[in-house]
Amino acid sequence: MSILGAGLATTGLVAAGATAASATGSPNNDIGEGYYASNSWDSTTGTHFSFGDTLSSVFVGDWDGDGVDTFAVREGNVISYTNTFGHVDHFEAVFEYGREGDQLVVGDWDGDGADSFGVRRGNAYHLRDEMSGGPADTIVNYGRADDTVLVGDWDGDGADSLAVRRGAEYFLHNSLESGPADEHAVYGRADDTVLVGDWDGDGADSLGVRRGITVYLHNSITTGAAETVLDYGRSDDGLIVGDWDGDGVDTPMVRRADAVEDAVLAAATAAAEGRSADLDAVTNVDGYDELWYAFQGFYDPPMTPSSIQGCGQDFNTGVIYCDVYADGHERPVGRAEVAPLGANEFEIIGYEIFADWEGTPQ
């Protein structure tokens, strides 16, 4: 029995805080292998998948130029990446770039629509236009060695360039050249976690900040009030932003240490074995008050749950929705609604048996 992460999939994100994740350069150093993505800031539901290890440093970018962002991981100076959005069993390519101690940055340096890597050494940036090892195509000095660096398409010309953060001040440059900043803005507070993305789909990146669970998004590189203010996720979530569906708008993804999969798997295993451990009464299956009985008593021949896939979560309520598959059936046979009670326990709060599954009810 297994739980499989459902498929999901920027350019223009950077979290400028010390441990935040970024498609534009900083790795996601938050702990967790569970990712929950949403295609709008208004939605609290999203697609859930697992990726990598709990401690993986994850980078996000559009490596193949298809408009959808996917993941890469780094170990030492070895980068592995995938063009598939969501859970994967293998990477498309693996290559070496830079030195083990280099800071990596990610961006579309040549405006061809595809992101690639660069390395930072002090205030020097060695940028490569292809997803492969080799010499840098562009070397540029910008800012100071102790600046926090951001990457984004500040002027909407299709190519990413650099910005540096000093406290709550931002110095943005619209080309990959040394020289003074083209734009300067003061935004948020010095201890904010900063996000970079295209919030309104106009082709230009701008800033956002996160304080606890509250996110403030601004649609221009100016001082002023945020156009969008909302609470999202939990305070201990890692927050990543990207264009997960290729619509040109960057939206959120949270990263969590994923006890979700283990707990749902334990519940499904108990159901398959005919045990009611860690299961509360199922309220919407007529005459049956345990999930395993819904599987093994409602159909002839009995079904055995084999996997729970396609899980999504309402981030505000914590409720998780999963499709349930049974042995010998290609399509899901039902949908479970579960809520976490603890690290290894879930409450089954609803269950729906699909009417068009391949079989005959008793």
C-alpha positions as CSV (number, residue, x, y, z in Angstrom):
1,M,0.0,0.0,0.0
2,S,1.3,3.5,-0.8
3,I,0.4,7.1,-0.9
4,L,1.5,8.8,-4.1
5,G,1.9,12.5,-4.5
6,A,-0.4,14.1,-7.0
7,G,1.0,16.1,-9.9
8,L,1.4,19.8,-9.4
9,A,4.2,22.2,-10.7
10,T,8.4,30.1,-11.5
11,T,10.2,32.3,-12.3
12,G,10.1,35.4,-10.2
13,L,10.0,34.0,-6.7
14,V,12.6,34.8,-4.2
15,A,12.3,34.7,-0.5
16,A,15.0,36.9,0.8
17,G,14.9,35.8,4.4
18,A,17.7,33.7,5.7
19,T,16.0,30.3,5.2
20,A,13.2,31.0,2.8
21,A,12.8,29.3,-0.6
22,S,13.2,30.8,-3.9
23,A,12.9,30.1,-7.6
24,T,15.2,33.0,-8.2
25,G,18.1,31.9,-6.1
26,S,17.9,31.0,-2.5
27,P,17.3,27.3,-1.8
28,N,14.4,26.2,0.2
29,N,16.1,25.2,3.4
30,D,12.9,24.7,5.3
31,I,12.3,21.1,6.6
32,G,9.8,18.9,5.0
33,E,9.1,16.6,2.0
34,G,5.4,17.6,1.7
35,Y,4.4,20.3,-0.7
36,Y,1.0,21.9,-1.1
37,A,0.5,24.1,-4.1
38,S,-2.4,26.4,-5.1
39,N,-3.1,28.2,-8.4
40,S,-4.6,31.3,-6.7
41,W,-4.0,33.3,-3.6
42,D,-7.7,33.2,-2.8
43,S,-7.9,29.4,-2.6
44,T,-7.0,27.5,0.6
45,T,-7.1,24.2,-1.2
46,G,-4.2,22.9,-3.2
47,T,-2.5,19.9,-4.7
48,H,-0.3,17.8,-2.4
49,F,2.8,15.9,-3.4
50,S,6.0,14.7,-1.8
51,F,9.4,15.5,-3.2
52,G,13.0,14.7,-2.2
53,D,14.1,14.3,1.4
54,T,13.0,16.2,4.5
55,L,16.2,18.2,4.5
56,S,16.7,18.7,0.7
57,S,17.7,22.1,-0.6
58,V,15.1,22.7,-3.3
59,F,15.3,25.2,-6.2
60,V,12.4,26.2,-8.4
61,G,12.5,27.3,-12.0
62,D,11.1,26.8,-15.5
63,W,13.9,24.7,-16.8
64,D,12.4,23.8,-20.2
65,G,10.5,27.1,-21.0
66,D,7.0,25.6,-21.0
67,G,5.7,28.2,-18.6
68,V,5.4,25.8,-15.6
69,D,7.9,25.8,-12.8
70,T,9.4,22.6,-11.5
71,F,12.1,21.5,-8.9
72,A,15.8,21.0,-8.8
73,V,17.9,19.8,-5.8
74,R,21.6,20.3,-5.1
75,E,24.1,18.2,-3.2
76,G,27.6,19.6,-3.1
77,N,28.1,21.0,-6.6
78,V,25.8,18.5,-8.2
79,I,22.4,19.7,-9.5
80,S,19.6,17.3,-10.4
81,Y,16.4,18.7,-12.0
82,T,13.1,17.6,-13.4
83,N,10.7,19.1,-15.9
84,T,7.8,17.2,-14.4
85,F,5.6,19.1,-11.9
86,G,5.0,17.2,-8.7
87,H,6.2,13.9,-7.4
88,V,8.9,12.2,-9.6
89,D,10.7,8.9,-9.4
90,H,13.8,10.2,-11.3
91,F,15.4,13.3,-12.6
92,E,15.7,14.4,-16.3
93,A,19.3,15.4,-15.9
94,V,22.2,15.7,-13.5
95,F,25.2,18.0,-13.9
96,E,28.0,19.7,-11.9
97,Y,28.2,23.5,-11.6
98,G,30.3,25.7,-9.5
99,R,31.9,24.8,-6.2
100,E,30.3,23.2,-3.2
101,G,30.4,26.4,-1.1
102,D,28.9,28.7,-3.8
103,Q,25.5,30.3,-3.4
104,L,23.3,29.4,-6.3
105,V,20.9,31.9,-8.1
106,V,18.2,31.0,-10.6
107,G,16.9,33.2,-13.4
108,D,16.2,33.6,-17.1
109,W,19.4,35.4,-17.9
110,D,19.1,35.6,-21.7
111,G,15.4,36.1,-22.0
112,D,14.8,32.8,-23.9
113,G,11.9,31.8,-21.6
114,A,13.9,29.1,-19.7
115,D,15.6,29.5,-16.3
116,S,19.1,28.3,-15.5
117,F,21.6,28.6,-12.7
118,G,24.4,31.0,-11.7
119,V,26.7,31.1,-8.8
120,R,27.5,34.0,-6.4
121,R,31.0,34.6,-5.0
122,G,31.0,37.7,-2.9
123,N,29.5,40.4,-5.1
124,A,30.4,38.6,-8.4
125,Y,27.8,36.6,-10.2
126,H,28.7,33.9,-12.7
127,L,25.6,33.2,-14.8
128,R,25.1,30.3,-17.2
129,D,22.4,30.3,-19.9
130,E,22.0,26.5,-20.2
131,M,21.1,23.8,-17.7
132,S,24.5,22.1,-17.9
133,G,28.0,22.4,-16.5
134,G,30.5,24.7,-18.2
135,P,31.9,28.2,-18.0
136,A,29.7,31.2,-17.2
137,D,28.1,33.1,-20.2
138,T,27.9,36.3,-18.1
139,I,29.9,37.6,-15.2
140,V,28.7,40.7,-13.4
141,N,29.5,42.5,-10.2
142,Y,26.7,44.0,-8.3
143,G,26.1,45.3,-4.8
144,R,28.2,44.3,-1.7
145,A,29.4,40.9,-0.6
146,D,27.0,40.9,2.4
147,D,23.9,42.0,0.5
148,T,20.9,39.7,0.2
149,V,20.3,39.1,-3.5
150,L,17.0,38.9,-5.3
151,V,16.3,37.9,-8.8
152,G,13.3,39.0,-11.0
153,D,12.1,40.5,-14.2
154,W,11.7,44.1,-12.8
155,D,10.9,45.8,-16.1
156,G,8.9,43.1,-17.8
157,D,11.3,42.7,-20.7
158,G,11.4,38.9,-20.4
159,A,14.9,38.7,-18.9
160,D,15.7,38.4,-15.2
161,S,18.2,40.6,-13.5
162,L,19.5,41.3,-10.0
163,A,18.4,43.3,-7.0
164,V,20.0,43.6,-3.5
165,R,18.2,44.1,-0.2
166,R,19.6,46.1,2.7
167,G,17.1,46.1,5.5
168,A,13.9,47.4,4.1
169,E,15.6,49.0,1.1
170,Y,15.8,47.4,-2.3
171,F,18.2,48.4,-5.1
172,L,17.1,46.9,-8.5
173,H,19.0,46.7,-11.7
174,N,17.3,46.1,-15.1
175,S,20.3,44.6,-16.9
176,L,23.1,42.2,-16.2
177,E,25.7,44.9,-16.0
178,S,27.6,46.6,-13.2
179,G,26.5,50.1,-12.3
180,P,24.0,52.0,-10.1
181,A,20.5,50.7,-9.4
182,D,17.8,51.6,-11.9
183,E,15.1,51.5,-9.2
184,H,15.1,52.0,-5.5
185,A,12.2,51.2,-3.1
186,V,11.6,51.0,0.6
187,Y,9.1,48.2,1.4
188,G,8.0,46.4,4.5
189,R,10.3,45.9,7.5
190,A,13.9,44.9,7.8
191,D,12.9,41.5,9.4
192,D,10.2,40.6,6.9
193,T,10.6,37.5,4.7
194,V,10.5,38.8,1.2
195,L,8.8,37.2,-1.8
196,V,9.3,38.1,-5.5
197,G,6.7,37.3,-8.1
198,D,4.4,38.5,-10.8
199,W,1.2,38.8,-8.7
200,D,-1.1,40.3,-11.4
201,G,0.2,38.6,-14.6
202,D,1.5,41.8,-16.2
203,G,4.9,40.2,-17.1
204,A,6.8,42.2,-14.5
205,D,7.9,41.0,-11.0
206,S,7.4,42.9,-7.8
207,L,7.7,42.5,-4.1
208,G,5.7,40.9,-1.3
209,V,6.5,40.3,2.3
210,R,5.4,37.6,4.8
211,R,5.0,38.2,8.6
212,G,3.9,35.1,10.4
213,I,1.0,33.7,8.3
214,T,0.1,37.1,6.8
215,V,1.3,37.9,3.2
216,Y,1.3,41.4,1.7
217,L,1.6,41.6,-2.1
218,H,2.4,44.8,-4.0
219,N,2.0,45.0,-7.8
220,S,4.7,47.6,-8.4
221,I,8.2,48.4,-7.3
222,T,7.2,51.4,-5.2
223,T,6.7,52.3,-1.6
224,G,3.1,52.0,-0.7
225,A,0.3,49.8,0.6
226,A,-0.1,46.2,-0.5
227,E,-2.9,45.5,-3.0
228,T,-3.4,42.0,-1.6
229,V,-3.3,41.1,2.1
230,L,-4.2,37.6,3.3
231,D,-3.3,34.9,5.8
232,Y,-1.9,31.8,4.2
233,G,-0.7,28.5,5.7
234,R,0.9,28.1,9.1
235,S,3.6,30.2,10.7
236,D,6.1,27.2,10.6
237,D,5.4,26.5,6.9
238,G,8.1,27.2,4.3
239,L,6.5,29.4,1.6
240,I,7.4,29.2,-2.0
241,V,5.7,31.1,-4.9
242,G,5.7,30.2,-8.6
243,D,3.6,29.8,-11.7
244,W,2.3,26.2,-11.1
245,D,-0.2,26.1,-14.0
246,G,1.5,28.3,-16.7
247,D,-1.1,31.1,-16.5
248,G,1.6,33.8,-16.0
249,V,0.6,34.5,-12.4
250,D,2.7,33.5,-9.4
251,T,0.8,31.7,-6.6
252,P,1.8,30.0,-3.3
253,M,3.1,26.6,-2.3
254,V,3.8,25.6,1.3
255,R,6.4,23.1,2.4
256,R,5.8,21.0,5.5
257,A,7.4,18.2,7.4
258,D,4.9,15.6,6.1
259,A,3.3,13.5,8.8
260,V,0.3,13.7,6.5
261,E,1.3,10.8,4.3
262,D,2.3,8.5,7.2
263,A,-0.9,9.2,9.0
264,V,-3.2,8.7,6.0
265,L,-1.3,5.5,5.1
266,A,-1.7,4.2,8.6
267,A,-5.4,4.8,8.5
268,A,-5.8,3.2,5.1
269,T,-3.7,0.2,6.3
270,A,-6.0,-0.2,9.3
271,A,-9.0,-0.1,7.0
272,A,-7.5,-2.7,4.7
273,E,-6.9,-5.0,7.6
274,G,-10.3,-4.6,9.0
275,R,-9.2,-2.7,12.1
276,S,-10.9,0.5,13.4
277,A,-7.7,1.8,15.1
278,D,-7.3,5.6,14.6
279,L,-10.6,5.7,12.7
280,D,-13.7,7.6,13.9
281,A,-17.2,6.8,12.6
282,V,-17.8,7.6,9.0
283,T,-20.9,9.7,8.9
284,N,-22.0,9.7,5.3
285,V,-21.9,6.0,4.3
286,D,-25.3,4.6,5.0
287,G,-25.3,1.8,7.5
288,Y,-21.5,1.6,7.8
289,D,-19.5,3.3,10.4
290,E,-15.9,2.3,9.5
291,L,-13.9,2.9,6.4
292,W,-12.7,-0.7,6.0
293,Y,-16.3,-1.9,6.2
294,A,-17.2,0.5,3.4
295,F,-14.6,-1.1,1.3
296,Q,-14.9,-4.8,2.3
297,G,-18.6,-5.0,3.1
298,F,-20.3,-2.8,0.6
299,Y,-19.1,-4.4,-2.6
300,D,-19.1,-7.9,-4.1
301,P,-16.4,-9.0,-4.5
302,P,-14.9,-7.0,-1.6
303,M,-12.4,-4.3,-2.4
304,T,-9.1,-3.9,-0.7
305,P,-7.8,-0.3,-0.6
306,S,-4.3,-0.3,-2.2
307,S,-3.4,3.4,-2.3
308,I,-4.5,6.9,-1.5
309,Q,-3.5,9.4,-4.2
310,G,-4.2,12.9,-5.4
311,C,-4.4,14.4,-1.9
312,G,-5.1,18.1,-1.5
313,Q,-5.5,20.1,1.7
314,D,-7.6,23.0,2.9
315,F,-4.8,25.0,4.5
316,N,-7.2,26.9,6.9
317,T,-9.1,23.9,8.3
318,G,-6.4,21.3,7.8
319,V,-8.9,18.9,6.1
320,I,-7.3,16.6,3.6
321,Y,-9.1,15.1,0.6
322,C,-7.8,12.0,-1.1
323,D,-8.8,9.7,-3.9
324,V,-9.0,6.1,-2.8
325,Y,-7.9,3.3,-5.2
326,A,-8.5,-0.4,-4.8
327,D,-6.7,-3.5,-6.1
328,G,-7.5,-4.2,-9.7
329,H,-9.2,-0.9,-10.5
330,E,-7.5,1.8,-12.6
331,R,-9.9,4.6,-11.5
332,P,-10.5,5.8,-7.9
333,V,-13.3,4.0,-6.2
334,G,-14.0,6.7,-3.6
335,R,-12.9,9.8,-1.9
336,A,-12.0,10.2,1.7
337,E,-12.1,13.4,3.8
338,V,-9.7,13.2,6.8
339,A,-8.4,15.6,9.4
340,P,-5.2,15.3,11.4
341,L,-5.5,14.6,15.2
342,G,-1.8,14.1,15.8
343,A,1.4,12.9,14.2
344,N,0.1,9.4,13.5
345,E,-3.6,9.7,13.8
346,F,-6.3,11.0,11.5
347,E,-10.0,11.3,11.9
348,I,-12.1,10.1,9.0
349,I,-14.8,12.8,8.8
350,G,-16.4,11.9,5.5
351,Y,-16.4,9.3,2.7
352,E,-17.9,9.1,-0.7
353,I,-18.2,5.9,-2.8
354,F,-18.1,6.8,-6.5
355,A,-21.1,5.5,-8.4
356,D,-19.3,4.8,-11.6
357,W,-16.5,2.6,-10.3
358,E,-15.8,-0.7,-12.1
359,G,-17.8,-3.2,-10.1
360,T,-21.2,-4.1,-8.7
361,P,-22.5,-3.1,-5.3
362,Q,-24.1,-5.8,-3.2
